[in-house]
Amino acid sequence: MSSHTGVGHQPPNLTRREAADRSALIGVQHYRLEIDLTDGAGAPGEKTFATRSTVTFTSTPGATTHVDFVGDGIRTATLNGRALDISGWSNSAGLALPDLATDNTLEIDAVGLYTNTGEGLHRFVDPVDSSAYLYSQFETADAKRMYACFDQPDLKATFSVGVLAPVGWEVVTGGATASIEDDPTGGRRHEFLTTEPMSTYITALVAGPYHVVHDHHDGIDLGIFCRSSLAQYLDADRLFTETKQGFDFFHSAFGVRYPFGKYDQLFVPEFNAGAMENAGAVTFREEYVFRSKVTRYHYERRCETILHEMAHMWFGDLVTMKWWDDLWLNESFATWASVVAQNAATEYDSVWTTFANVEKSWAYVQDQLPSTHPIAADMVDLQAVEVNFDGITYAKGASVLKQLAAYVGYDEFLAGLRTYFAAHAFGNATLADLLAALEETSGRDLSSWSDAWLTTTGLNTLSADFDVDSAGRFTRFAIRQEGAAPGAGELRPHRLGVGVYADQDGKLVRRKAIELDVVGELTDVPELVGEHRGELVLVNDEDLTYCKLRLDPDSLRVAVERIGDFQDSLPRTLIWSAVWEMTRDALLPARDFIQLALRGLPSETEIGVLQRVLQQIAAALGSYADPAWAETKGYPDTEAALLALTRDAASGSDAQLALVSALASTRLSPDTLAVIAGWRDGSAPLPGLAVDTDMSWTLLAPQVAHGRAGADEIAAARTEDSTASGERRAMGLTALLPDGKADVWDRLVNDDGLANALQDAVIGGFVHPSQVALLGPFVEPFFDQIADVWERRSSEVAQKVANGLFPRWAISPATIDRALAWEQGEHPASLKRLVSEGRAGLQRAFAARQADAAAG
């Protein structure tokens, strides 16, 4: 046995060239996997698991390649019946496979390592009942952490799996269960049907004493799983309803039935992302099993995630990218398709408002950073991929797909997708393949569109350029387009709407709307000549294109004065977005945005928009407002306004819940802290507020942050909530202790064994608006220590530290200069990217603060 204890946190960094070279040499037909999750006597294993791979594949005769495995060691390996020299195996290089034949059989008997980082095969022990739960997470290339394989997306194969597990465990893979039999060791052997061809990164294994609910729809067996201790909170009926609505919509829209047999959805602990599209066995973060009251917005976003992963069954799983250059196609398509499906098939009829408010806002931020990149990015290796799960890949790409669907026509777009799926089912494809299908069905030449949108960076700014006569009627109207920035200043083709809004019984209502193609710097709109200008002109009405929007002075004045008067949610959201981007660009003083937002919040009907604007108020106060004004005026006025809004909100409403959470997370006076303490302990309750488990933690947090509660109160709350969620909340509040920052910092940068979910909780509690003065001593340690953290830990875990601990609180030229100096050093490109993003945020905040101070 070749053994390497201490698996090495950074897995091998496969390059695109290496992947292409290996793909040119081999073709994989089938994996037979045998995984033993027991300790040899029927009980759960604790540190390691036995894993055996039998791989059949073809090759160029005489060629040499390598197979990937990251684990504790390889016991034996044979290739075509001959023993391989395993002494040269390493986690970073894999195992060499010399002198290949035309047809090959590879057998590897190895020992895998469980992780606590949310990568590979993650092991979690439930503190409620001490039960062990396992789940796999393989994207981007961590299947090799569970079994020996050729771990790249274009080497698809079928899979048959056998798993030995403890009695009482549910075991789920991508294939349906074929049989379950008792094993002489005391465990049970689970055999699964052979899957359709799929990439390694979407294979899956989930095992443990999970609670399961079954259903059936349109020939598809459905399962929903969660930990047994969460079973009482699982709203399976609602989840099944949304799942069935999704299948009905996608079957109709895509013209191809769901291709992977059964469909299980598994809510698993300590998950790093929102969900993962494993074929037939989708994993979700278990926080989507709501154990306390949440707003309707949370249900809407969970539904979006359910449909996002379901869309991947076609785009990503059935047809898969050849290499990660086309990662955006997977994620952008699933994001776009999930919103289309929600809008057409579910109760959430304002999802395009949410899309404009959430996804596009994310994209706008990402696309103005120094690290912005084309949608179709140049992914030279896996480390480049791992930092590209960002607002460009998901949100800008989805925005552009929405634009493309409008550009070619929705029906033609769907017809092109059907052609694409039919041509490449169970195979791999590229962007060029998709564009060819869309050109075929739409008759449009998409080469110039693709060049303009997919290979460039930045946002175009669009504005209305018009003249009016004395009666207020347009005598000339055009759309002005500014070159994309940051980037090379390209002008792009846009399909967009223009809306003219007028007053009607005290509401702003769209009186005139047109849709057109915009090209070049100035596009005339003769259809509007002679129309009255109304109260407000909105370019990009209906949010068809991706752009920055600049309002003309009169429209901006109306927007600021009457933000709450829009009859419909989408135009109101576009105005919110426009004024927020102006604030971030230092064109609108932060204090004006805050006052506008506080004035407009009572009229906001969309709970998701309300919650987003509350977050923007917090960001404006903490980052964009002049600190002197924020100290004396901004924070006190916001505190008073939020408290008043909370008391005025309908009893038990979503708005009340959102406002309480926002109030509890800001900087507060002793009087308001006393009010919140009364809500929590019931001595002076807020009518309608359910102080359930999570709300109790939420209301304790400001007391800890402001020094009115400490370790004893946290311990008492932890005793009351002796769950994994309670442990995470307690860790987050411990990081809020004013006198404990140094200990928290030390653990975050030096404790490499800290579980991913606990690390996230501690990072989340480290920074608080009332504690900025305490954080100054941690600026220099960040730049001194982050490179070591990056070297020791996996990219998934290290990214969170690099992002979460970057000193965004220290908005000053000195911090900016320190970051720039650090960037001049020799560091991994992916880490440099993250630091440059943090530094750019500081530069933007400093400029906004200067503009806000000048306005005062």
Rosetta blueprint (number, residue, H / E / L):
1 M L
2 S E
3 S E
4 H L
5 T L
6 G L
7 V L
8 G L
9 H L
10 Q L
11 P L
12 P L
13 N L
14 L L
15 T E
16 R H
17 R H
18 E H
19 A H
20 A H
21 D H
22 R H
23 S H
24 A H
25 L H
26 I E
27 G E
28 V E
29 Q E
30 H E
31 Y E
32 R E
33 L E
34 E E
35 I E
36 D E
37 L L
38 T E
39 D L
40 G L
41 A L
42 G L
43 A L
44 P E
45 G L
46 E L
47 K L
48 T E
49 F E
50 A E
51 T E
52 R E
53 S E
54 T E
55 V E
56 T E
57 F E
58 T E
59 S E
60 T L
61 P L
62 G L
63 A L
64 T L
65 T E
66 H E
67 V E
68 D E
69 F L
70 V L
71 G L
72 D L
73 G E
74 I E
75 R E
76 T E
77 A E
78 T E
79 L E
80 N L
81 G L
82 R E
83 A E
84 L L
85 D L
86 I H
87 S H
88 G H
89 W L
90 S E
91 N L
92 S L
93 A L
94 G E
95 L E
96 A E
97 L E
98 P L
99 D L
100 L L
101 A L
102 T L
103 D E
104 N E
105 T E
106 L E
107 E E
108 I E
109 D E
110 A E
111 V E
112 G E
113 L E
114 Y L
115 T E
116 N L
117 T L
118 G L
119 E L
120 G E
121 L E
122 H E
123 R E
124 F E
125 V E
126 D L
127 P L
128 V L
129 D L
130 S L
131 S L
132 A E
133 Y E
134 L E
135 Y E
136 S E
137 Q E
138 F L
139 E L
140 T L
141 A L
142 D L
143 A H
144 K H
145 R H
146 M L
147 Y L
148 A L
149 C E
150 F L
151 D L
152 Q L
153 P L
154 D L
155 L L
156 K L
157 A E
158 T E
159 F E
160 S E
161 V E
162 G E
163 V E
164 L E
165 A E
166 P L
167 V L
168 G L
169 W L
170 E E
171 V E
172 V E
173 T E
174 G L
175 G L
176 A L
177 T E
178 A E
179 S E
180 I E
181 E E
182 D E
183 D L
184 P L
185 T L
186 G L
187 G L
188 R E
189 R E
190 H E
191 E E
192 F E
193 L L
194 T L
195 T L
196 E L
197 P L
198 M E
199 S L
200 T H
201 Y H
202 I H
203 T L
204 A L
205 L E
206 V E
207 A E
208 G E
209 P L
210 Y L
211 H E
212 V E
213 V E
214 H E
215 D E
216 H E
217 H E
218 D L
219 G L
220 I E
221 D E
222 L E
223 G E
224 I E
225 F E
226 C E
227 R L
228 S H
229 S H
230 L H
231 A H
232 Q H
233 Y H
234 L L
235 D L
236 A H
237 D H
238 R H
239 L H
240 F H
241 T H
242 E H
243 T H
244 K H
245 Q H
246 G H
247 F H
248 D H
249 F H
250 F H
251 H H
252 S H
253 A H
254 F H
255 G L
256 V L
257 R L
258 Y L
259 P L
260 F L
261 G L
262 K L
263 Y E
264 D E
265 Q E
266 L E
267 F E
268 V E
269 P L
270 E L
271 F L
272 N L
273 A L
274 G L
275 A E
276 M E
277 E L
278 N L
279 A L
280 G L
281 A E
282 V E
283 T E
284 F E
285 R E
286 E H
287 E H
288 Y H
289 V L
290 F L
291 R L
292 S L
293 K L
294 V L
295 T L
296 R H
297 Y H
298 H H
299 Y H
300 E H
301 R H
302 R H
303 C H
304 E H
305 T H
306 I H
307 L H
308 H H
309 E H
310 M H
311 A H
312 H H
313 M L
314 W L
315 F E
316 G L
317 D L
318 L L
319 V E
320 T E
321 M E
322 K L
323 W L
324 W H
325 D H
326 D H
327 L H
328 W H
329 L H
330 N H
331 E H
332 S H
333 F H
334 A H
335 T H
336 W H
337 A H
338 S H
339 V H
340 V H
341 A H
342 Q H
343 N H
344 A H
345 A H
346 T L
347 E L
348 Y L
349 D L
350 S L
351 V H
352 W H
353 T H
354 T H
355 F H
356 A H
357 N H
358 V H
359 E H
360 K H
361 S H
362 W H
363 A H
364 Y H
365 V H
366 Q H
367 D L
368 Q L
369 L L
370 P L
371 S L
372 T L
373 H L
374 P L
375 I L
376 A L
377 A L
378 D L
379 M L
380 V L
381 D E
382 L H
383 Q H
384 A H
385 V H
386 E H
387 V L
388 N L
389 F L
390 D L
391 G L
392 I H
393 T H
394 Y H
395 A H
396 K H
397 G H
398 A H
399 S H
400 V H
401 L H
402 K H
403 Q H
404 L H
405 A H
406 A H
407 Y H
408 V H
409 G L
410 Y H
411 D H
412 E H
413 F H
414 L H
415 A H
416 G H
417 L H
418 R H
419 T H
420 Y H
421 F H
422 A H
423 A H
424 H H
425 A L
426 F L
427 G E
428 N E
429 A E
430 T L
431 L H
432 A H
433 D H
434 L H
435 L H
436 A H
437 A H
438 L H
439 E H
440 E H
441 T H
442 S H
443 G L
444 R L
445 D L
446 L L
447 S H
448 S H
449 W H
450 S H
451 D H
452 A H
453 W H
454 L H
455 T L
456 T L
457 T L
458 G L
459 L E
460 N L
461 T E
462 L E
463 S E
464 A E
465 D E
466 F E
467 D E
468 V E
469 D L
470 S L
471 A L
472 G L
473 R E
474 F E
475 T E
476 R E
477 F E
478 A E
479 I E
480 R E
481 Q E
482 E L
483 G L
484 A L
485 A E
486 P L
487 G L
488 A L
489 G L
490 E L
491 L L
492 R L
493 P L
494 H E
495 R E
496 L E
497 G E
498 V E
499 G E
500 V E
501 Y E
502 A E
503 D E
504 Q E
505 D L
506 G L
507 K E
508 L E
509 V E
510 R E
511 R E
512 K E
513 A E
514 I E
515 E E
516 L E
517 D E
518 V E
519 V L
520 G L
521 E L
522 L E
523 T E
524 D E
525 V L
526 P H
527 E H
528 L H
529 V L
530 G L
531 E L
532 H E
533 R L
534 G L
535 E L
536 L E
537 V E
538 L E
539 V E
540 N E
541 D E
542 E L
543 D L
544 L L
545 T L
546 Y L
547 C L
548 K E
549 L E
550 R E
551 L L
552 D L
553 P H
554 D H
555 S H
556 L H
557 R H
558 V H
559 A H
560 V H
561 E H
562 R H
563 I H
564 G H
565 D H
566 F E
567 Q L
568 D L
569 S H
570 L H
571 P H
572 R H
573 T H
574 L H
575 I H
576 W H
577 S H
578 A H
579 V H
580 W H
581 E H
582 M H
583 T H
584 R H
585 D L
586 A L
587 L L
588 L L
589 P L
590 A H
591 R H
592 D H
593 F H
594 I H
595 Q H
596 L H
597 A H
598 L H
599 R H
600 G H
601 L H
602 P H
603 S H
604 E L
605 T L
606 E L
607 I H
608 G H
609 V H
610 L H
611 Q H
612 R H
613 V H
614 L H
615 Q H
616 Q H
617 I H
618 A H
619 A H
620 A H
621 L H
622 G H
623 S H
624 Y H
625 A L
626 D L
627 P H
628 A H
629 W H
630 A H
631 E H
632 T H
633 K H
634 G H
635 Y H
636 P H
637 D H
638 T H
639 E H
640 A H
641 A H
642 L H
643 L H
644 A H
645 L H
646 T H
647 R H
648 D H
649 A L
650 A L
651 S L
652 G L
653 S L
654 D H
655 A H
656 Q H
657 L H
658 A H
659 L H
660 V H
661 S H
662 A H
663 L H
664 A H
665 S L
666 T L
667 R L
668 L L
669 S L
670 P H
671 D H
672 T H
673 L H
674 A H
675 V H
676 I H
677 A H
678 G H
679 W H
680 R H
681 D H
682 G L
683 S L
684 A L
685 P L
686 L L
687 P L
688 G L
689 L L
690 A L
691 V L
692 D L
693 T H
694 D H
695 M H
696 S H
697 W H
698 T H
699 L H
700 L H
701 A H
702 P H
703 Q H
704 V H
705 A H
706 H L
707 G L
708 R L
709 A L
710 G L
711 A H
712 D H
713 E H
714 I H
715 A H
716 A H
717 A H
718 R H
719 T H
720 E H
721 D L
722 S L
723 T L
724 A H
725 S H
726 G H
727 E H
728 R H
729 R H
730 A H
731 M H
732 G H
733 L H
734 T H
735 A L
736 L L
737 L L
738 P H
739 D H
740 G H
741 K H
742 A H
743 D H
744 V H
745 W H
746 D H
747 R H
748 L H
749 V H
750 N H
751 D L
752 D L
753 G L
754 L L
755 A L
756 N H
757 A H
758 L H
759 Q H
760 D H
761 A H
762 V H
763 I H
764 G H
765 G H
766 F H
767 V L
768 H L
769 P L
770 S L
771 Q L
772 V H
773 A H
774 L H
775 L L
776 G H
777 P H
778 F H
779 V H
780 E H
781 P H
782 F H
783 F H
784 D H
785 Q H
786 I H
787 A H
788 D H
789 V H
790 W H
791 E H
792 R H
793 R L
794 S L
795 S H
796 E H
797 V H
798 A H
799 Q H
800 K H
801 V H
802 A H
803 N H
804 G H
805 L L
806 F L
807 P L
808 R L
809 W L
810 A L
811 I L
812 S L
813 P H
814 A H
815 T H
816 I H
817 D H
818 R H
819 A H
820 L H
821 A H
822 W H
823 E H
824 Q L
825 G L
826 E L
827 H L
828 P L
829 A H
830 S H
831 L H
832 K H
833 R H
834 L H
835 V H
836 S H
837 E H
838 G H
839 R H
840 A H
841 G H
842 L H
843 Q H
844 R H
845 A H
846 F H
847 A H
848 A H
849 R H
850 Q H
851 A H
852 D H
853 A H
854 A H
855 A H
856 G L
